[in-house]
Amino acid sequence: MKSRMTSCYDYRLLEVPKEMRRWHIPDSEIEAELLALAKDHSGEEETEGEIQDKDCVRCICMKASKENWEGRSVLLYPGRRFPGAEGAEEAVLGKKRGEEFECSIKDVSLTLRVEKAVRIRVMEVDGGLVAKLSIPGVETVGDYYRWYHEQHDKEQKEKACMGIARCWLEAIAKRSVFDIDEDEKKKWCDDRARIMYEGLLAAGHDMKKTEDGKVITEEEALKRASESQEMYFIPYLIYSYFSEKNGYVLTEEGFVKEVEKIAAERGERLEDLMKQADITMFRQTKYQEYTYHLLMAEAEKYLEV
């Protein structure tokens, strides 16, 4: 290409803020995860034993000092001390299903029979919870902490490195020197717009139909698509700079081999995929991956120990 980045800003001059260097998972995050798991494994179960505080009890009214109460269901929540029901909540404690007891709710004297008692089963964060998770090699809460770090530390570290690399690339885009051939840039954007237009059309999406319900011409749709691609031109030049500087060049031959590989993986014909493929867009994807790989490896040196 004629267009290129002629002078790359030295991104290493930038100070990496402390918050971007952090990647270690705090204990509080793992504690919160365990508490959420304990809540998920908590539940309700019907109990045949004596009623306790925090149970939910359904009773049937057998007798009452007021009309229209007999036969009604009455729910009691011992320990909650709902206004007017405090005495009934106390009276039901120690009773079992089928037993009757006398109490009062507000100004009504009642004889109630216990029909059903449900107990809230709260799972504690302990070995019992860990056992329910059925994670191989994880038997204690301490084991879970170790396992959690094994599962997430690498991802956290990569996210921190990517954040630093992204910050560097933004600075490079703003402070570097570029030599841009405007005709080449326009063709680059137009070509990508055409590929996007035809690809979406094949997928059943017509770019001539706008979000507000209007219909525009194909020329207008392509113009809009082309303009939307301009923001990717400078990043493409940056990715090309880093990749080619380090000897990573995707040639036409290499492009065909990559498409052959994809065709084999998908079980599709090479000829069909080549009609849909474009080396410029493919090269951008590969160069972007390579550039991030380079910068993330360098960014790791700035992470907290």
DALINPE-V862740 format. One record per backbone hydrogen bond with DSSP energy under -0.5 kcal/mol. CO is the residue of the C=O (numbers start at 1). NH is the residue of the N-H. If there is no record, write none. Layout:
BEGIN
co = (CO & CO)
nh = (NH & NH)
END
This chain:
BEGIN
co = (4 & 4 & 7 & 9 & 10 & 11 & 15 & 17 & 17 & 18 & 18 & 21 & 24 & 26 & 26 & 27 & 28 & 29 & 30 & 31 & 32 & 33 & 34 & 35 & 36 & 37 & 38 & 39 & 43 & 45 & 51 & 52 & 55 & 56 & 57 & 57 & 58 & 58 & 59 & 60 & 60 & 61 & 63 & 66 & 69 & 72 & 74 & 76 & 77 & 78 & 82 & 84 & 85 & 86 & 87 & 88 & 89 & 90 & 92 & 95 & 96 & 99 & 101 & 103 & 104 & 104 & 105 & 107 & 108 & 109 & 110 & 111 & 111 & 112 & 113 & 114 & 116 & 117 & 118 & 119 & 119 & 120 & 121 & 121 & 124 & 126 & 127 & 128 & 129 & 130 & 130 & 130 & 131 & 134 & 135 & 137 & 140 & 141 & 142 & 143 & 144 & 145 & 146 & 147 & 148 & 149 & 152 & 153 & 154 & 155 & 156 & 157 & 158 & 159 & 160 & 161 & 162 & 163 & 164 & 165 & 166 & 167 & 168 & 169 & 170 & 171 & 172 & 177 & 177 & 178 & 179 & 179 & 180 & 181 & 182 & 183 & 184 & 185 & 186 & 187 & 188 & 189 & 190 & 191 & 192 & 193 & 194 & 195 & 196 & 197 & 198 & 199 & 200 & 201 & 204 & 205 & 206 & 208 & 208 & 210 & 214 & 217 & 218 & 219 & 220 & 221 & 222 & 223 & 224 & 225 & 226 & 226 & 227 & 229 & 230 & 230 & 232 & 233 & 234 & 235 & 236 & 237 & 238 & 239 & 240 & 241 & 242 & 243 & 244 & 247 & 249 & 251 & 252 & 253 & 254 & 255 & 256 & 257 & 258 & 259 & 260 & 261 & 262 & 263 & 263 & 269 & 270 & 271 & 272 & 273 & 273 & 278 & 279 & 280 & 281 & 282 & 283 & 284 & 285 & 286 & 287 & 288 & 289 & 290 & 291 & 292 & 293 & 294 & 295 & 296 & 298 & 299 & 300)
nh = (6 & 179 & 177 & 11 & 13 & 14 & 17 & 20 & 21 & 21 & 22 & 304 & 26 & 29 & 30 & 31 & 32 & 33 & 34 & 35 & 36 & 37 & 38 & 39 & 40 & 41 & 123 & 42 & 121 & 119 & 94 & 55 & 57 & 118 & 59 & 76 & 115 & 116 & 74 & 62 & 113 & 71 & 111 & 69 & 72 & 61 & 59 & 57 & 80 & 54 & 85 & 106 & 89 & 90 & 91 & 92 & 93 & 93 & 95 & 51 & 99 & 114 & 112 & 110 & 88 & 106 & 108 & 109 & 105 & 65 & 103 & 62 & 63 & 101 & 60 & 98 & 58 & 47 & 56 & 45 & 121 & 122 & 43 & 123 & 126 & 130 & 131 & 132 & 133 & 133 & 134 & 135 & 134 & 136 & 138 & 139 & 144 & 145 & 146 & 147 & 148 & 149 & 150 & 151 & 152 & 153 & 156 & 157 & 158 & 159 & 160 & 161 & 162 & 163 & 164 & 165 & 166 & 167 & 168 & 169 & 170 & 171 & 172 & 173 & 174 & 175 & 176 & 6 & 7 & 180 & 4 & 181 & 182 & 185 & 186 & 187 & 188 & 189 & 190 & 191 & 192 & 193 & 194 & 195 & 196 & 197 & 198 & 199 & 200 & 201 & 202 & 203 & 205 & 204 & 206 & 207 & 209 & 210 & 216 & 213 & 210 & 221 & 222 & 223 & 224 & 225 & 226 & 227 & 228 & 229 & 229 & 230 & 230 & 232 & 233 & 234 & 236 & 237 & 238 & 239 & 240 & 241 & 242 & 243 & 244 & 245 & 246 & 248 & 247 & 249 & 251 & 255 & 256 & 257 & 258 & 259 & 260 & 261 & 262 & 263 & 264 & 265 & 266 & 267 & 268 & 273 & 274 & 275 & 276 & 276 & 277 & 282 & 283 & 284 & 285 & 286 & 287 & 288 & 289 & 290 & 291 & 292 & 293 & 294 & 295 & 296 & 297 & 298 & 299 & 300 & 301 & 302 & 303)
END
